[in-house]
Amino acid sequence: MVEHNELIFESSRPGRVGASLPPSDVEKVNLSDKLPKHLIRSVPAELPEVSELQLVRHYTALSNKNHGIDNGFYPLGSCTMKYNPKINEDVARYDGFSRIHPYQPAETAQGALKLLYELQEDLAEITGMDAVTLQPSAGAQGEWTGLMMVKAYLEAKGETRKKVLVPDSAHGTNPASAAVAGFDTVTIPSNQDGLVDLEELKKHVDSNTAALMLTNPNTLGLFEKEIVEIARVVHEAGGLLYYDGANANAILGKTTPGKMGFDIVHLNLHKTFTTPHGGGGPGAGPVGVKKELIPYLPVPRIEKDNENYSISFNHPQSIGRVKGYYGNFGILVRAYTYIRTMGPEGLREVSESAVLHANYLRKKLEPYFEAPYKQVCKHEFVLSGSRQKKLGVRTLDIAKRLLDFGYHPPTIYFPLNVEECMMIEPTETESKETLDAFSDVMIQIAKEVEENPEIVLSAPHTTIINRLDEVKAARQPVLRYTREEAPQKEAVKL
């Protein structure tokens, strides 16, 4: 049997064609008159010559090797890998959305502008903010956008504050975004309950504090019970409170960052609001603000006058444009569809189910793994593989063994303040049967560590590529195909 997943270069034969293009109607140009000689190719590119069928089989085989939410459980903590309803895809493909151009006159795109405006309003209500920009194309860019607005707001008041406070359980992008925005970061440790240590916070809040970056529930899946007091401490010092809403799956319809005292929030639409996640994008990280920060929102902005929608640049205090056009429109359509499909009650049920699922799975697994925090969690929870580490098996080994059962591993070694951490988020879209099957496998692996650790240490066994030398892969990556490196296959006799 001949496999169809062989390298496409190795399938190449002279003269095979996989596409039929119409004759070019572009006038030929002598490139030597336009480009420096060293930029002009002297020999044809060595591209594979294959038939359409070979090409289709090649890429289909590659796609079948990928793990995605459509073909398996994906309990990636903090990242909320939940099902993307296909109605979102159908609506995003409507001609009125997919065949417009961002530079066409606003009067010819009123439906699209109405959608953007209403999405802004919906997200403002969901977050408890007064206004929202849809421009940022990712959560990290949303963080940076929010921090640039913090800087502009403070500068308008004649203040130059340089310090941003970040809890030790924060998303890793928080200190990075603060640094890119020109701030210095100070880490605030957690207390024994996994929450912000309020006394430590008070020691670091002063007249140089620009903002505190916080997510609630935090990345341990725990709700910051003292959030009102935290907000008071920061605000009394003249600082602002930034809400990392990368994962809002636990608060929909229950509470809002606005009610907690936050001034700025970003949302990852590719997490909470079921738009495609991973693969390098595109994403969306809208940012909402309280009224004091509205003048600094990016331009252009979508505005409404009676029943007419327009694009406005006339905002002199704005931090400017942060993304080409008006954001990743197709992603925004998907999020809008999800919100309108679910409605207020549906969004509330999302949070209720997400929290129920996380606590159900947590209680099933706690007897077999260390649980650093025993209290009720929200949408996600953390376990520690420290018990297994004492037997010579690390969390990384457990993650690799999970691959043998067709599950994507949870997030591992994050947050950094939990030894041998496993952060698990089952999401609301999974069934009880899936949660039970996953917990059964995790329990089986825990028993294997005790009874037959070698099977875990040498995992995975059933994947296309077995255990990798991760240090070598990181330090000596092979980034370019060369024919000499292709595996040699023996001729197949038919």
C-alpha positions in Angstrom: 0.0 0.0 0.0 1.3 3.4 -1.0 0.8 6.1 1.7 -0.6 9.4 0.5 1.0 11.5 3.3 4.5 11.5 1.8 6.3 14.8 1.4 4.8 16.7 -1.5 8.3 17.3 -3.0 8.9 13.6 -3.1 5.7 13.2 -5.1 6.8 15.7 -7.8 7.2 14.5 -11.4 8.1 16.8 -14.3 5.0 17.9 -16.3 2.3 17.3 -13.7 0.0 20.2 -13.2 -2.5 20.7 -10.3 -4.1 24.0 -11.4 -5.4 25.6 -14.6 -5.0 29.4 -14.7 -6.5 31.7 -17.3 -4.1 33.5 -19.7 -2.6 36.6 -18.0 -4.0 39.9 -19.2 -1.2 41.8 -17.5 1.4 43.4 -19.8 4.8 41.8 -19.5 7.4 44.0 -17.9 11.2 43.7 -18.2 12.2 43.2 -14.6 15.8 44.2 -15.2 14.5 47.7 -15.7 12.6 47.7 -12.4 14.7 45.7 -9.9 18.3 45.4 -9.0 19.9 42.4 -10.7 20.6 40.5 -7.4 16.8 40.4 -6.7 15.9 38.8 -10.1 15.7 35.0 -10.1 18.1 33.5 -12.7 16.6 30.0 -12.6 13.0 28.9 -12.1 11.9 28.2 -8.6 12.2 24.5 -7.6 8.5 24.0 -6.9 6.8 20.6 -6.7 4.9 19.5 -9.9 1.9 17.4 -8.7 -1.6 16.7 -9.9 -4.6 18.3 -8.2 -5.5 15.0 -6.6 -2.1 14.6 -5.1 -2.2 18.1 -3.8 -5.6 17.5 -2.2 -4.5 14.3 -0.6 -1.4 15.9 0.7 -3.1 18.7 2.5 -6.0 16.5 3.7 -3.5 14.1 5.2 -1.8 17.0 7.0 -5.1 18.3 8.3 -6.0 14.9 9.7 -2.8 14.9 11.8 -3.9 18.1 13.5 -5.9 18.1 16.8 -8.8 20.6 17.0 -11.9 21.2 18.9 -14.0 19.6 16.1 -12.2 16.2 16.5 -11.4 15.9 20.2 -11.5 17.2 23.7 -9.3 20.3 24.3 -9.1 21.2 28.0 -6.6 23.9 27.6 -6.8 26.0 30.7 -6.9 29.8 30.3 -7.4 29.4 26.5 -11.1 28.3 26.5 -11.0 26.0 23.6 -14.7 25.5 23.2 -16.9 24.6 20.2 -17.3 27.2 17.5 -21.0 26.9 16.4 -21.2 26.4 12.6 -24.0 29.0 12.3 -21.2 31.6 13.0 -19.4 30.4 9.9 -22.6 30.5 7.8 -23.3 34.1 8.8 -19.7 35.2 8.2 -20.0 33.9 4.7 -23.1 35.9 3.8 -22.2 37.9 0.6 -23.1 41.1 2.4 -20.3 40.5 4.9 -17.8 38.5 3.0 -17.8 40.4 -0.3 -17.5 44.0 0.9 -14.4 46.1 1.1 -13.3 48.3 4.0 -12.5 51.2 1.7 -15.9 51.3 0.0 -18.1 54.3 1.0 -19.9 54.0 4.3 -23.3 54.6 2.8 -22.8 51.3 0.8 -21.9 49.3 3.9 -24.6 50.3 6.4 -25.4 46.7 7.4 -21.8 45.9 8.2 -21.4 49.2 10.2 -24.7 48.5 12.0 -23.3 45.1 13.1 -20.1 46.6 14.3 -21.9 49.3 16.2 -24.3 46.9 17.9 -21.5 44.5 18.8 -19.8 47.5 20.5 -22.9 48.1 22.5 -23.4 44.4 23.3 -19.8 44.1 24.6 -20.1 47.3 26.6 -23.2 45.9 28.4 -21.5 42.5 28.9 -18.4 44.2 30.5 -20.1 47.1 32.3 -18.1 49.6 30.3 -19.3 52.8 28.7 -17.7 52.4 25.2 -15.8 49.7 23.3 -13.3 49.7 20.4 -13.3 46.6 18.1 -9.9 47.3 16.5 -7.4 45.2 18.4 -6.7 41.9 16.6 -5.7 39.9 19.7 -5.8 39.9 23.5 -2.2 41.0 23.8 -2.8 43.9 21.4 -5.9 44.7 23.5 -3.7 44.9 26.6 -1.2 47.2 24.9 -4.1 49.4 23.6 -5.5 49.7 27.1 -2.2 50.6 28.6 -1.5 53.2 25.9 -4.9 54.7 26.9 -3.8 54.7 30.5 -0.6 56.5 29.5 -2.6 59.1 27.4 -5.1 59.6 30.2 -2.4 60.2 32.8 -0.4 62.5 30.5 -3.5 64.6 29.9 -3.6 65.1 33.7 0.0 66.1 33.7 1.1 62.9 35.4 4.0 60.6 34.3 3.5 57.3 36.2 5.8 54.4 35.4 4.7 51.5 37.5 2.2 48.7 36.5 1.4 46.1 39.1 0.9 42.5 37.9 -0.1 39.5 40.1 2.1 36.4 40.0 -0.8 34.4 38.6 -1.4 36.8 35.7 -1.3 35.9 32.0 2.3 36.1 30.7 1.3 38.7 28.2 0.5 41.2 31.0 4.0 42.2 32.0 5.1 42.0 28.4 2.4 44.4 27.2 3.2 46.8 30.1 6.9 46.8 29.1 6.1 47.4 25.4 3.8 50.3 26.5 6.8 51.8 28.3 5.9 50.9 31.9 7.9 49.1 34.6 6.2 46.1 36.1 6.1 45.0 39.8 4.9 41.5 40.7 2.4 41.1 43.4 2.5 37.7 45.1 -0.5 35.6 45.9 -1.6 34.6 49.4 -2.1 31.0 50.6 -5.5 31.0 49.0 -4.2 31.8 45.5 -5.6 35.3 45.6 -4.0 38.7 45.5 -2.2 39.4 48.8 -3.9 42.6 49.7 -1.3 43.7 52.3 1.5 43.2 49.7 -0.6 45.2 47.2 -0.9 48.1 49.6 2.9 48.1 50.1 3.5 48.7 46.3 0.6 51.1 45.5 1.8 54.7 45.5 1.8 57.9 43.5 3.9 56.2 40.8 1.3 53.5 40.2 -0.3 53.8 36.8 -2.4 50.6 36.8 -3.0 47.2 38.3 -3.6 44.5 35.7 -5.8 41.8 37.0 -8.1 39.0 35.7 -11.1 37.9 37.8 -11.5 35.0 38.2 -7.7 34.7 38.1 -5.7 32.2 36.1 -6.0 29.7 39.0 -9.8 29.7 38.4 -10.4 31.5 41.7 -12.6 34.6 42.2 -10.8 37.5 43.9 -13.2 38.0 46.8 -11.6 41.3 47.9 -11.9 42.9 44.5 -13.9 45.9 45.7 -11.2 46.7 48.3 -8.4 46.1 45.7 -10.1 48.6 43.4 -10.4 51.1 46.3 -6.7 50.9 47.1 -5.6 51.5 43.5 -8.1 54.2 42.8 -7.3 56.2 46.0 -3.7 56.3 44.9 -4.8 57.7 41.5 -4.2 54.5 39.5 -6.5 52.7 37.1 -7.7 49.1 37.2 -7.2 47.0 34.1 -9.2 43.8 33.6 -7.6 41.0 31.5 -10.8 39.5 30.1 -9.0 37.0 27.9 -11.3 34.4 29.5 -14.7 35.8 30.6 -16.4 32.4 30.6 -17.2 32.5 34.3 -18.9 35.9 34.5 -21.2 36.2 31.6 -24.6 37.2 32.8 -23.4 37.0 36.4 -21.3 40.1 37.0 -19.2 42.6 35.0 -15.7 44.1 35.4 -17.5 47.5 35.6 -19.3 46.4 38.8 -16.0 45.2 40.2 -14.5 48.6 39.8 -12.4 48.1 36.7 -11.7 51.1 34.3 -10.5 49.2 31.3 -11.2 45.6 30.0 -10.2 43.6 26.9 -12.0 40.5 25.7 -10.6 37.7 23.6 -13.5 36.9 21.2 -11.7 33.7 20.1 -12.0 32.4 23.7 -15.3 33.4 25.3 -17.2 34.2 22.2 -16.6 31.1 20.0 -14.6 32.6 17.1 -11.8 30.4 15.7 -8.8 30.0 18.0 -5.3 29.2 17.1 -3.3 28.8 13.9 -1.9 32.2 14.1 -5.2 34.1 13.9 -7.0 36.1 12.9 -8.2 37.0 16.4 -10.0 39.9 18.0 -9.4 41.6 21.4 -11.9 44.5 21.8 -11.2 47.0 24.6 -13.9 48.6 26.7 -13.4 51.7 28.9 -15.3 53.8 31.4 -16.4 57.3 30.3 -13.2 59.1 31.5 -11.2 57.2 29.0 -13.5 57.4 26.0 -11.5 60.4 24.4 -8.4 58.2 24.1 -10.1 55.2 22.3 -8.5 54.3 18.9 -9.7 55.8 15.6 -11.6 55.3 13.4 -14.8 54.8 15.4 -18.2 53.5 14.3 -20.8 56.1 15.2 -24.6 56.3 14.8 -26.7 59.3 13.9 -30.4 58.4 13.9 -30.4 55.3 11.6 -27.2 56.2 9.8 -23.8 54.7 10.6 -20.5 56.4 9.9 -16.8 56.1 10.4 -15.2 58.9 12.4 -11.6 60.1 12.8 -12.4 63.4 14.5 -11.1 62.5 18.0 -8.0 64.7 18.7 -7.1 62.9 22.0 -7.2 59.4 20.5 -4.1 57.2 20.7 -4.6 56.7 17.0 -5.1 53.6 14.9 -3.9 50.3 16.4 -5.1 47.9 13.6 -5.6 48.2 9.8 -9.1 49.0 8.8 -11.6 48.6 11.7 -10.6 45.2 13.2 -10.9 41.6 11.9 -14.3 42.0 10.5 -15.1 38.3 9.8 -14.2 37.4 13.4 -16.4 40.2 14.7 -19.3 38.8 12.7 -18.9 35.4 14.3 -18.9 36.9 17.8 -21.9 39.0 17.1 -23.8 35.9 15.8 -22.9 34.0 18.9 -24.1 36.7 21.2 -27.4 37.2 19.4 -27.9 33.5 19.1 -27.4 32.9 22.8 -29.2 36.0 24.2 -28.9 37.2 27.8 -30.2 34.0 29.3 -28.0 31.8 27.1 -24.9 33.7 28.1 -25.8 33.3 31.7 -26.2 29.6 31.2 -22.8 29.4 29.6 -21.2 30.6 32.8 -23.3 28.4 35.0 -22.4 25.3 32.9 -18.7 26.2 32.6 -18.4 26.5 36.4 -20.4 23.3 37.1 -18.2 21.3 34.6 -15.0 22.6 36.1 -16.0 21.8 39.7 -17.3 18.4 38.7 -14.0 17.5 37.0 -12.0 19.0 39.8 -13.7 16.8 42.5 -13.2 13.6 40.4 -9.5 14.2 40.0 -8.5 15.7 43.3 -8.0 12.2 45.0 -5.3 11.3 42.4 -3.4 14.6 42.0 -2.3 17.3 44.4 -4.9 20.1 44.6 -3.1 23.3 45.9 -6.4 25.1 46.3 -9.4 23.3 47.8 -12.1 26.0 47.4 -14.8 26.1 44.8 -13.3 27.1 41.4 -14.9 29.0 38.6 -14.4 28.1 34.9 -11.1 26.4 35.3 -8.9 24.8 38.0 -5.3 23.8 38.7 -3.8 20.5 39.8 -0.2 19.7 40.6 1.8 16.7 39.4 4.1 17.0 42.4 2.9 13.7 43.8 3.8 12.0 40.5 7.1 13.9 40.3 8.3 12.2 43.5 7.9 8.9 41.7 10.0 10.1 38.8 7.2 11.2 36.4 6.7 14.9 35.6 3.6 16.8 34.4 5.2 16.9 30.9 5.1 13.1 30.8 1.5 13.0 31.9 0.6 15.4 29.1 2.4 13.3 26.5 0.6 10.1 27.8 -2.7 11.9 27.3 -2.0 12.1 23.6 -2.2 8.3 23.3 -5.9 8.6 24.3 -6.8 11.2 21.7 -6.9 14.1 24.2 -5.1 17.4 23.9 -3.2 18.0 27.2 -4.3 20.8 29.5 -2.1 23.8 29.9 1.0 22.7 31.8 3.6 24.6 34.0 1.3 27.7 34.1 0.6 29.6 36.2 4.2 29.6 37.4 3.4 29.8 41.1 2.1 26.2 41.1 4.7 23.4 41.0 4.2 20.9 38.2 1.0 22.8 37.3 -1.8 21.4 35.2 -4.5 24.0 34.4 -7.7 22.4 33.1 -10.7 24.0 31.6 -13.5 21.7 30.4 -15.8 24.6 29.1 -19.5 24.5 28.9 -19.8 22.9 25.5 -18.6 19.4 26.6 -20.9 16.6 27.7 -20.8 14.8 31.0 -19.8 11.7 29.0 -16.7 13.5 27.7 -15.8 14.8 31.2 -16.2 11.3 32.6 -14.1 9.7 29.9 -11.3 12.3 30.3 -11.3 11.8 34.1 -11.1 8.1 33.7 -8.0 8.5 31.5 -6.3 10.9 34.0 -7.0 8.4 36.8 -5.6 5.6 34.7 -2.4 7.6 34.0 -2.1 8.3 37.8 -2.2 4.6 38.5 0.3 3.9 35.6 2.7 6.3 37.3 2.6 4.1 40.4 2.5 0.7 38.7 4.2 1.0 35.3 5.9 4.4 35.1 7.9 3.5 31.9 4.8 3.5 29.8 4.2 7.2 30.8 7.9 8.2 30.6 8.1 6.9 27.0 4.8 8.3 25.8 3.3 9.1 23.3 3.1 5.7 21.6 0.2 6.1 19.1 0.9 9.5 17.6 2.4 9.9 14.1 5.5 11.4 15.7 6.6 9.8 18.9 8.5 11.4 21.8 10.5 14.4 20.6 13.9 15.6 21.9 12.4 19.0 22.9 15.7 20.6 23.9 17.1 19.8 20.4 13.9 20.9 18.7 14.1 24.3 20.4 17.8 24.8 20.0 18.3 23.3 16.5 15.0 23.7 14.7 14.8 22.5 11.1 13.1 25.3 9.4 13.8 24.6 5.7 13.2 21.5 3.6 16.0 20.1 1.7 15.7 17.1 -0.6 18.8 15.4 1.1 16.9 15.4 4.4 13.8 13.7 3.0 13.3 10.1 4.3 14.3 7.5 1.7 11.6 5.0 0.9 12.0 1.6 -0.6 10.2 1.0 -3.9 6.9 -0.6 -3.4 6.2 -3.7 -5.5 2.7 -3.9 -6.8 
